[in-house]
Amino acid sequence: MTESSQHPEKTTLPKRADARRNEQMLLDAAAALFVTSGVEVPVREIAARAGVGTGTIYRHFPTRADLIIAVYRHQVDACAEAGPALMASHISPHAALEAWINLFVDFLVTKHGLAAAMHADRTGFDALHAYFLACLVPVCAELLSAAADAGEIRGDIQALELMRGVGNLCIGAADDPHYDARRLVHLLIAGLRQRSSPLA
């Protein structure tokens, strides 16, 4: 009696852990492929990259819109968590800021497919946008503040202002394969550098 009552607990918990791991692998695989191939990448390619069957994807995400939304939230969380880690691991706040902006660019590529996937759910889209702002603007502000305090960049740049600028530079990448958004974003971040006045 005791063994049979405890047995389900021993088997159920690992299954839940496996399910969480599978979901994370799927989201990581989908995010990487969305960046390189767009949000319409075949489900079988996502499954192959994640090392699971296509049925596993449909159990977690019954529709492509469900998957895109989940990847969107997953990338927002990853970008938010990356800020402090990058500041701790990079040699300068400006280098950490540039590395974070590169992650943000990957996120923006996925974000462009979100509007089409949610065209009939404006309320849901607005809620996700609010989540994006609440999570990422403070992280970007912290990176900017650290770089400004270190004297590496000018101190009058606002986080949302910079994020919108990066977003605008990324828009053309979806329609023109010859448009190098990353190069322009790199130039933008390099341009934030604080330089001594030539008259000083």
C-alpha positions as CSV (number, residue, x, y, z in Angstrom):
1,M,0.0,0.0,0.0
2,T,2.8,2.4,0.9
3,E,4.8,1.5,-2.2
4,S,1.9,1.9,-4.6
5,S,0.9,5.3,-3.1
6,Q,4.5,6.6,-3.3
7,H,5.2,5.2,-6.8
8,P,3.2,7.7,-8.8
9,E,5.1,10.6,-7.1
10,K,8.4,9.0,-8.1
11,T,7.4,8.7,-11.8
12,T,5.3,11.9,-12.2
13,L,7.9,14.4,-11.1
14,P,10.6,13.3,-13.6
15,K,8.0,13.4,-16.3
16,R,7.2,17.0,-15.5
17,A,11.0,17.8,-15.4
18,D,11.4,16.1,-18.8
19,A,8.5,18.1,-20.2
20,R,10.1,21.3,-19.1
21,R,13.4,20.3,-20.6
22,N,11.7,19.3,-23.8
23,E,9.9,22.7,-24.0
24,Q,13.1,24.6,-23.4
25,M,14.9,22.6,-26.1
26,L,12.0,23.3,-28.5
27,L,12.0,27.0,-27.7
28,D,15.8,27.3,-28.1
29,A,15.7,25.4,-31.4
30,A,12.7,27.4,-32.8
31,A,14.3,30.7,-31.8
32,A,17.6,29.8,-33.5
33,L,15.8,28.8,-36.7
34,F,13.4,31.7,-36.7
35,V,16.5,34.0,-36.7
36,T,18.1,32.3,-39.7
37,S,15.0,31.0,-41.6
38,G,12.0,33.1,-40.5
39,V,8.9,32.1,-38.5
40,E,7.6,29.9,-41.3
41,V,10.4,27.4,-41.0
42,P,9.0,23.8,-41.2
43,V,8.1,22.2,-37.9
44,R,10.1,19.1,-38.9
45,E,13.3,21.3,-39.0
46,I,12.6,22.6,-35.5
47,A,11.9,19.0,-34.3
48,A,15.2,17.8,-35.9
49,R,17.2,20.6,-34.3
50,A,15.7,19.9,-30.9
51,G,16.1,16.2,-31.2
52,V,12.4,15.4,-30.7
53,G,9.5,14.2,-32.9
54,T,7.1,16.6,-34.5
55,G,4.3,15.2,-32.3
56,T,6.2,16.6,-29.2
57,I,6.0,20.1,-30.7
58,Y,2.3,19.8,-31.4
59,R,1.7,18.6,-27.8
60,H,3.4,21.7,-26.4
61,F,2.3,24.1,-29.1
62,P,-0.9,23.1,-31.0
63,T,-0.6,26.0,-33.5
64,R,2.3,27.9,-35.1
65,A,1.0,31.1,-33.4
66,D,1.3,29.3,-30.0
67,L,4.9,28.5,-30.8
68,I,5.8,32.0,-32.0
69,I,4.3,33.6,-28.9
70,A,6.1,31.1,-26.7
71,V,9.4,31.8,-28.5
72,Y,8.8,35.5,-28.1
73,R,8.3,35.3,-24.3
74,H,11.3,32.9,-24.1
75,Q,13.6,35.4,-25.9
76,V,12.3,38.3,-23.8
77,D,13.2,36.3,-20.7
78,A,16.6,35.3,-22.1
79,C,17.4,38.9,-23.0
80,A,16.4,40.1,-19.6
81,E,18.6,37.5,-17.8
82,A,21.5,38.1,-20.1
83,G,22.0,41.7,-19.1
84,P,23.6,41.1,-15.6
85,A,25.5,38.1,-16.9
86,L,27.1,40.1,-19.7
87,M,28.1,42.9,-17.4
88,A,29.8,40.4,-15.1
89,S,31.6,38.6,-17.9
90,H,32.8,41.4,-20.2
91,I,35.8,43.5,-19.8
92,S,33.9,46.8,-20.2
93,P,30.3,48.0,-19.8
94,H,30.3,49.1,-23.5
95,A,31.3,45.6,-24.6
96,A,28.5,44.2,-22.5
97,L,26.1,46.6,-24.0
98,E,27.2,45.7,-27.6
99,A,26.8,42.0,-26.8
100,W,23.3,42.5,-25.3
101,I,22.3,44.5,-28.4
102,N,23.3,41.6,-30.6
103,L,21.0,39.4,-28.6
104,F,18.3,42.0,-28.9
105,V,18.7,42.0,-32.7
106,D,18.1,38.2,-32.8
107,F,15.0,38.8,-30.8
108,L,13.7,41.5,-33.1
109,V,14.0,39.2,-36.1
110,T,11.6,36.8,-34.4
111,K,9.4,39.7,-33.2
112,H,8.7,40.8,-36.8
113,G,6.8,37.5,-37.4
114,L,4.7,38.0,-34.3
115,A,2.3,40.6,-35.6
116,A,1.2,38.4,-38.5
117,A,0.8,35.4,-36.3
118,M,-1.4,37.4,-33.9
119,H,-3.3,39.6,-36.4
120,A,-6.7,38.5,-35.0
121,D,-5.6,38.9,-31.3
122,R,-4.8,42.6,-30.7
123,T,-5.3,42.3,-27.0
124,G,-2.9,39.5,-26.7
125,F,-0.3,41.3,-28.8
126,D,-0.6,44.4,-26.7
127,A,-0.1,42.3,-23.5
128,L,3.1,40.8,-25.0
129,H,4.4,44.2,-26.0
130,A,3.8,45.5,-22.4
131,Y,5.7,42.4,-21.2
132,F,8.6,43.2,-23.6
133,L,8.8,46.8,-22.3
134,A,8.6,45.9,-18.7
135,C,11.3,43.3,-18.9
136,L,13.8,44.8,-21.4
137,V,13.8,48.5,-21.0
138,P,15.2,48.4,-17.4
139,V,17.9,46.0,-18.5
140,C,19.0,48.2,-21.4
141,A,18.9,51.3,-19.1
142,E,21.2,49.5,-16.6
143,L,23.7,48.7,-19.4
144,L,23.6,52.2,-20.7
145,S,24.0,53.7,-17.2
146,A,27.0,51.4,-16.5
147,A,28.7,52.4,-19.7
148,A,28.0,56.1,-19.1
149,D,29.3,55.9,-15.5
150,A,32.5,54.4,-16.8
151,G,32.9,57.3,-19.2
152,E,32.6,55.0,-22.3
153,I,29.5,56.5,-23.8
154,R,27.6,59.8,-23.7
155,G,25.1,60.0,-20.9
156,D,22.0,61.4,-22.6
157,I,20.8,58.3,-24.4
158,Q,17.5,56.8,-23.1
159,A,17.0,53.0,-23.2
160,L,13.7,53.1,-25.1
161,E,15.2,55.6,-27.6
162,L,18.1,53.3,-28.3
163,M,15.9,50.2,-28.6
164,R,13.6,51.9,-31.0
165,G,16.6,53.0,-33.1
166,V,17.9,49.5,-33.2
167,G,14.4,48.2,-34.1
168,N,14.1,50.7,-37.0
169,L,17.5,49.6,-38.4
170,C,16.3,45.9,-38.3
171,I,13.1,46.5,-40.2
172,G,14.7,46.3,-43.7
173,A,16.4,43.0,-43.0
174,A,13.2,41.0,-43.6
175,D,12.7,42.1,-47.2
176,D,16.2,42.6,-48.5
177,P,18.8,39.9,-48.2
178,H,21.5,42.4,-49.1
179,Y,20.6,44.7,-46.2
180,D,23.0,44.2,-43.4
181,A,21.2,45.3,-40.2
182,R,23.8,44.0,-37.9
183,R,26.5,46.2,-39.5
184,L,24.4,49.3,-39.1
185,V,23.5,48.4,-35.5
186,H,27.2,47.9,-34.8
187,L,27.9,51.4,-36.2
188,L,25.1,52.8,-34.1
189,I,26.6,51.3,-30.9
190,A,30.1,52.3,-31.8
191,G,28.8,55.8,-32.3
192,L,27.7,56.0,-28.7
193,R,31.3,56.1,-27.7
194,Q,32.3,59.1,-25.6
195,R,35.0,61.1,-27.3
196,S,37.0,64.1,-26.0
197,S,36.2,67.4,-27.7
198,P,38.8,68.4,-30.2
199,L,38.9,71.9,-28.6
200,A,39.6,70.5,-25.1
